[in-house]
Amino acid sequence: MANIPTFLRSDPKLMPINDWEMQFFGKLKSYLNLVKDYEDIALQEMARSVVPWKQLTIDAINKMLQLKQTLKSGDQDIGTDSKDILLVDLIHWFKNEFFEWFDSAVCDKCHKKTKSVRNVSPIGEEVKWNAMTVELYECEDCGQHYRFPRYNSAEKLLSTQKGRCGEWANCFTLLCRALNFESRLVVDWTDHVWTEVYSNAQKRWLHCDPCEGVCDTPLVYECGWAKKLTFCVGFSAHEVQDVSW
């Protein structure tokens, strides 16, 4: 498995020499520690238990057979396979049936959206499940406060099933590894995260964004969102790679 501290110690010239470089390597180390959890066998088993993977797999095989019949391809290679179809179906299931986008807390007394107050430090169980910060919300009618921990534990996200792009990509990448996809978590150094999965049929990495419910649309950010990406890094348990275009 990739080990950044060992790599840095192998050559003194690679050691960070200023605050910016310390922050940079700290971020690399943080994400590398996060993706190592995806290889935990017990966690993968837990992840598979929440996915209807048998039905998704059967559906993908049937769709592949129908596609071949439509194209009258027989045994001819058509550039995709049932695993690619399973990946697309997994994305749609994840977005539409499993995970929930979080904007703000809803007051359980007044049933109204609350307003963001500030970020606070995690406590107790929040620390245990690797929340780096907690968003605090307040109901403007009754004054009730609500905490939203930004969990970095993929295991915890299997039960909370909500968040923003970081939580979505983190949990989805775990599910991909649990279903034996070669996967990596991709981090844009500004503020977005997504998943890439290697397609054996197409011999290339496929961009997957569960928030958007899309597969193989890597230009969605720059062309669709008009968002300028900066520095993109792919993280897996075995490597850290610059995947910027």
N, C-alpha and C positions, 0 to 999 in steps of 0.2 A: 504494500500500500504506500501511497505517496506520503512523504514525511518532510515537511518544509524545514523544521528546525535542523534536522540532520543534513539536509541539502545545503542549508546556509553555512553550517559549521564546516562543510567540506572545503570551502574556499573563503577565507577571511574577507576577500574583496567583495563578496556578495552580501555581507552583513549590512543592515540598514544603518545609515549614518546621520539621519536627521528625523524630525518628528513626522514629516510626510511619509517617509519610507517606513518608519515604525508603524504608522497607521495602515499603510498599504499591506505590509506583511501580516499585521494583526488581523486584517480582514480576510486575507488568504487563509490564514490558519483557522479562523472561525468557521468559514464555509467548509474547509476540508474536514474539520471535526464533525460538522453537521452531516455531511454525506457519508461518512464512515458508518453512521448508524444504519444506513440503508442495507448494509451487508449483514446485519445481525439476523441470524436464522429465525430466532423466536419472534422478532419484530416482523419479519417477512410473513411468517405464518399468521400473525395477528392481522396484518394488512390484507392477506388473502381472504381472511374470514369475513371481511366487510364488503368484499367485491363479489358480485354474482358471476364469477369468472367462467364457470362451466357453461352457463347459458350464453355468455358473451362469446365464448370460443365456438360453440355450436353455431351460433348465428353468423359468425365470421366465416366459418367453413362453408356454410350454405350460400352466403353471399358470393364467396369466391367461385363456387360451382356455377352459380347463376351467371356470373360475369363471364366465365369461360364459355358457357353455352351461348350467351348473347354474342360474344366475339367469335364463336366457332373456332376456338383456338386449340382445342384438344389438349395435348401435352405441351404445346408451344409456350415458351416463356412470354408472359404478357407484362413483365416489368413490375409486378407486385405479387403479394401472396396473402394468405389468410391472416398472417400475423400483422401485416400492415393494416388490414381491415379491422382486426381486433383492436389495434392501437387507436384508430379513429373512433370506434365504438366506445372504447374505454374513456376517451376524452369527453364524448357526449354524455355518457352515463355520469361521469364525475361532475360535470357542470350542471346537468339538469336534475340529477337525483340525489347526489351525495353531498356536495359542498355548497356553502352559502356565502355570498359576498356580504361583508360587514361595512356599513357606512357609519352608523352611530347606534348607540344603545337605545332601546325603547323602554320607557318607564312601565314597570309592571303594575303600577297603581293607576296612572293617568292614561296609559296606552298611547302616549305621544313620544315622538322622537326627542331625545335629549340633546343638549349642546356640549361640545367639547370644552373642557375647562383647562386642562394641562396634562402633561405627562408626569408620572410619579414613579418611584422605585418599586420594583417587585418585592413581594414578601411571601414567606411560607411556601405554599404549593406552587406559586408562580415562579419562584426561584428554582424549585425542584425540577420544573418542566422547562427550564431554560428560557424564561421570558426576560429579555434584555430591558424592556420598558413596559409600562402599563399606562394606557390612555384612561384618563378620568373624565366621566361625563356627568352632567347635572340636569335634572328635570327642572325646567323653568317654572312649572306650576307648583310642584310640591317640595322641591329642593332635594329630592332623593339623589344620591350619588351612585354611579355604576362604574365598575372597573372593567377594562378590556385588556387583558394581558396579551402582548404580542409574542405568543409562544414560538420558539424555534425547535421544539421537540416534535418530530414527525409522529412519534407515538401518541403524544397528547392530542395532536390534530386529528387523529383517527376518531377521537371521541367528541371533540369540540366542533369539528366539521364547519368551521367558518373562519373568515379572515379576509385579508387582501392579497395582492399578488404574491407576496413572500410566502404566506401560509399555503396558498393554493399550489404554487409550484413545488414547495417542500413536500407536501403530502402526496401530490400527484407523482412526483419522481420516486417516492418510496413505493407507491403502488406499481409503478412500472418495473422497478427492480423485483418486487414480489412476484410479478408475472413473468419474470425471466427476460425482460427486455434489457439490452445494453443501454444504459441511460446515464445522463449527466445533468446536473443542475447548472444552468447558465445565468450568470449575474452580469447585468449591465452596470457599470460602475456609478451611474447616476442614480437610478431609482426603480429599475424593473428587473424581474426574475422570471425565467421560464424553464422549460425542459427540452432536452434534445434526446432523441432515441435513434439508435442505429438500425437501419433497415438492411437486413441481409439480402433481400430480394433486389433492392435498388443500389446496394453498395455505397450508401451515403447516410449522413445524419439528417434526421427529419426534425424540423422545428415544431414544437408542440406548446401551445399556450392554453391551458385549461380555463383560464379566466375568459378568454375570447371564444373558447370552444373550437379552436382551429388547429389544423395539422399541415405542416409544410407550407407555411405562409410567412417566411422570415422577414418580408418587407412590410408587414402589416403596421409596424411602428413608424417607420420613416415615411411610407407612402400613405398609410391609412390614418395614423395619428398625427402626422407631421412632427414626429418626435426625433430629435437627433440623438442617436446612440453614441456613446463615447468609447469605453473600453469594455469589451465583453470577454468574460472568462468562464470556461466550462470546468466544472468540478465533478470528479468521480472519485471513488476510493483508491483508484490506481493512478490517477494523473490529474494535473492541473494544466489546462491548455488555453492559450490565447485563441479565441474563436472570432475575434473581430474581423470584419470584412475590410 
